């Protein structure tokens, strides 16, 4: 009897905190379920959305916006992005002997400022309008026989990028306690790029159910090309905007 009362009280407390969490943050326990299932069975989350099943999973855009916000928040707490990026670029140019004009210094500063702005104030727009389309394009090109609509590829990659942002959030947590500088920090941040390739390869293998060597290679090459395209496109935006700012000032 006592155990039964304790169980009822525990369920009551659980419901209370779920309601409190939901009202405070417009979230519910579906957040945790979405996070865990996108690790264990990413195909189930995506297929549940496509089949319009009544589940507790977050929608793709709500999930991506939430995880983008928390990963960006922790990233800019642990890293002085503008100083790190500007210092890294300038150090490389000094080694190459190309940093010899004040105009170049201004340009590099503007690049760092723009990338920080895109990664901070406009991170949701950057994610949904640049990163997701890049991944959707290549998954559509490589796996359109599995899923033939580009819009479906946009949705599934929104889920996966949302999960990737959560992974980046977790990877940033050790930086709260580790004092990494210069080369060590660069090496650690490069592991973020590896996380992109590893998670997307895993998710594509589970979702598209490929087992032959050709399908496995597609699952590796598709996110790799998509990430390269994303970086190139973002760099072009930053470079063009920095040039305009440099010559106007």
C-alpha positions in Angstrom: 0.0 0.0 0.0 2.8 2.3 0.9 4.6 1.5 -2.4 1.4 2.2 -4.3 1.0 5.6 -2.6 4.7 6.4 -3.3 4.2 5.5 -7.0 1.1 7.7 -7.3 2.9 10.6 -5.6 5.9 10.2 -8.0 3.6 10.2 -11.0 1.9 13.3 -9.6 5.2 15.1 -9.1 6.3 14.1 -12.6 3.1 15.5 -14.1 3.5 18.7 -12.1 7.1 19.3 -13.4 6.0 18.5 -17.0 3.3 21.1 -16.8 5.6 23.6 -15.2 8.3 23.0 -17.8 5.8 23.2 -20.7 4.2 26.5 -19.4 7.6 28.1 -18.7 9.3 27.2 -21.9 6.5 26.1 -24.2 8.1 22.6 -24.1 7.1 19.3 -22.7 8.6 15.8 -22.1 8.5 15.3 -25.9 11.7 17.1 -26.1 13.6 14.4 -24.2 11.9 11.7 -26.3 12.8 13.4 -29.5 16.4 13.8 -28.5 16.9 10.2 -27.4 15.0 8.7 -30.4 17.0 10.8 -32.9 20.1 9.0 -31.4 18.6 5.5 -31.2 16.1 5.4 -34.1 16.2 8.6 -36.2 14.1 7.0 -38.9 11.2 6.5 -36.4 11.0 10.2 -35.6 11.1 11.2 -39.3 8.6 8.5 -40.4 6.2 9.4 -37.6 6.2 13.0 -38.9 5.7 11.9 -42.5 2.9 9.5 -41.5 1.3 12.1 -39.3 1.3 9.8 -36.3 0.1 11.0 -32.9 3.4 11.0 -31.0 5.2 13.1 -28.5 8.0 14.0 -30.8 8.8 17.7 -31.5 8.1 19.0 -35.0 11.3 19.4 -37.0 11.3 23.2 -37.1 10.5 23.7 -33.4 13.2 21.2 -32.5 15.8 22.8 -34.8 15.1 26.3 -33.5 15.3 25.1 -29.8 18.6 23.2 -30.2 20.1 25.9 -32.3 19.4 28.4 -29.6 20.9 26.4 -26.8 24.0 25.4 -28.8 24.6 29.0 -29.8 24.1 30.2 -26.3 26.7 27.8 -24.8 29.1 28.3 -27.7 29.4 32.1 -27.2 29.7 31.6 -23.4 32.8 29.4 -23.7 34.4 31.0 -26.8 35.2 34.6 -27.7 34.3 33.8 -31.3 35.2 37.1 -32.9 38.6 37.3 -31.2 39.4 33.7 -31.9 38.4 33.8 -35.5 40.1 37.2 -36.2 43.3 36.0 -34.4 43.4 32.7 -36.3 43.0 34.4 -39.7 45.5 37.1 -39.0 48.1 34.6 -37.7 47.8 32.6 -40.9 48.1 35.7 -43.1 51.2 36.8 -41.1 52.8 33.5 -41.7 52.1 33.8 -45.4 53.4 37.3 -45.4 50.2 38.8 -46.9 49.1 40.9 -44.0 50.8 44.1 -45.0 48.1 46.7 -45.4 45.6 48.3 -43.1 42.9 47.6 -45.6 43.5 43.8 -45.2 43.2 44.1 -41.4 39.9 45.9 -41.7 38.6 43.3 -44.1 39.6 40.4 -41.8 38.0 42.2 -38.8 34.8 42.7 -40.8 34.8 39.0 -41.8 35.0 38.0 -38.2 32.2 40.4 -37.2 29.9 39.2 -39.9 30.4 35.6 -39.2 29.8 36.2 -35.5 26.6 38.1 -36.4 25.4 35.2 -38.7 26.3 32.7 -36.0 24.7 34.7 -33.2 21.9 37.1 -34.1 20.8 35.3 -37.3 21.7 31.8 -36.4 18.2 30.4 -36.9 17.9 32.1 -40.4 21.4 30.8 -41.3 20.4 27.3 -40.2 17.1 27.1 -41.9 17.9 29.1 -45.1 21.5 28.0 -45.7 22.5 24.9 -43.9 19.3 22.8 -44.2 18.9 23.5 -47.9 22.5 22.5 -48.5 22.0 19.1 -46.8 18.5 18.7 -48.4 20.0 19.3 -51.9 22.6 16.5 -51.6 20.4 14.0 -49.8 17.8 14.5 -52.5 20.4 14.1 -55.3 21.8 10.9 -53.7 18.6 9.3 -52.3 15.7 10.6 -54.4 14.9 7.0 -55.3 14.2 6.4 -51.6 12.3 9.7 -51.0 11.3 11.5 -54.2 10.2 14.9 -52.8 12.7 17.7 -52.1 10.4 19.1 -49.4 10.6 15.7 -47.5 14.4 15.9 -47.6 14.2 19.5 -46.3 12.1 18.2 -43.3 14.3 15.2 -42.5 17.5 17.2 -42.6 15.9 19.8 -40.4 15.5 17.1 -37.8 19.0 15.9 -38.2 20.5 19.4 -38.0 18.5 20.0 -34.9 20.1 16.9 -33.4 23.5 17.9 -34.6 23.1 21.2 -32.7 22.3 19.3 -29.6 25.5 17.3 -30.1 27.4 20.5 -30.4 25.8 21.8 -27.2 27.0 18.7 -25.4 30.5 19.0 -26.9 30.7 22.6 -25.8 30.1 21.8 -22.1 33.7 20.6 -21.4 35.0 24.0 -22.5 33.4 25.5 -19.4 36.0 23.6 -17.4 38.9 23.3 -19.9 41.1 26.3 -20.6 42.0 25.5 -24.2 43.8 28.1 -26.3 45.1 28.5 -29.8 46.0 25.1 -31.4 44.3 23.0 -28.8 41.1 24.9 -29.2 41.3 24.6 -33.0 41.8 20.9 -32.8 38.9 20.5 -30.4 36.6 22.6 -32.6 37.6 20.6 -35.6 35.9 17.6 -33.9 32.6 19.5 -34.4 33.1 19.0 -38.2 33.7 15.3 -37.6 30.4 15.2 -35.6 28.6 16.4 -38.7 29.9 13.6 -40.9 29.5 10.9 -38.3 26.0 11.7 -37.2 24.6 12.3 -40.7 26.2 9.2 -42.0 24.6 7.2 -39.2 21.2 8.9 -39.6 21.1 8.4 -43.4 22.0 4.7 -43.0 19.2 4.2 -40.6 16.6 6.2 -42.5 17.3 5.1 -46.1 18.2 1.5 -45.0 21.1 1.1 -47.3 23.5 -1.8 -46.8 25.4 -2.1 -50.0 28.8 -0.4 -50.4 27.4 2.1 -52.9 24.7 3.2 -50.4 27.2 3.5 -47.6 29.4 5.7 -49.7 26.5 7.9 -50.6 25.7 8.2 -46.9 29.2 9.5 -46.3 29.7 11.6 -49.4 26.3 13.4 -49.2 26.8 15.1 -45.8 30.4 15.8 -46.7 29.6 17.7 -49.9 26.6 19.4 -48.2 28.8 20.7 -45.4 31.5 21.9 -47.8 28.8 23.7 -49.8 27.4 25.3 -46.6 30.9 26.5 -45.5 31.6 27.9 -49.0 28.3 29.7 -49.3 28.6 31.2 -45.8 32.1 32.3 -46.5 31.1 33.9 -49.7 28.3 35.9 -47.9 30.8 37.0 -45.2 33.5 37.9 -47.8 31.1 40.0 -50.0 29.6 41.8 -47.1 33.0 42.4 -45.6 34.3 43.9 -48.8 31.4 46.3 -49.0 31.9 47.4 -45.4 35.6 47.8 -45.9 35.4 50.0 -48.9 32.5 52.0 -47.6 34.3 52.8 -44.3 
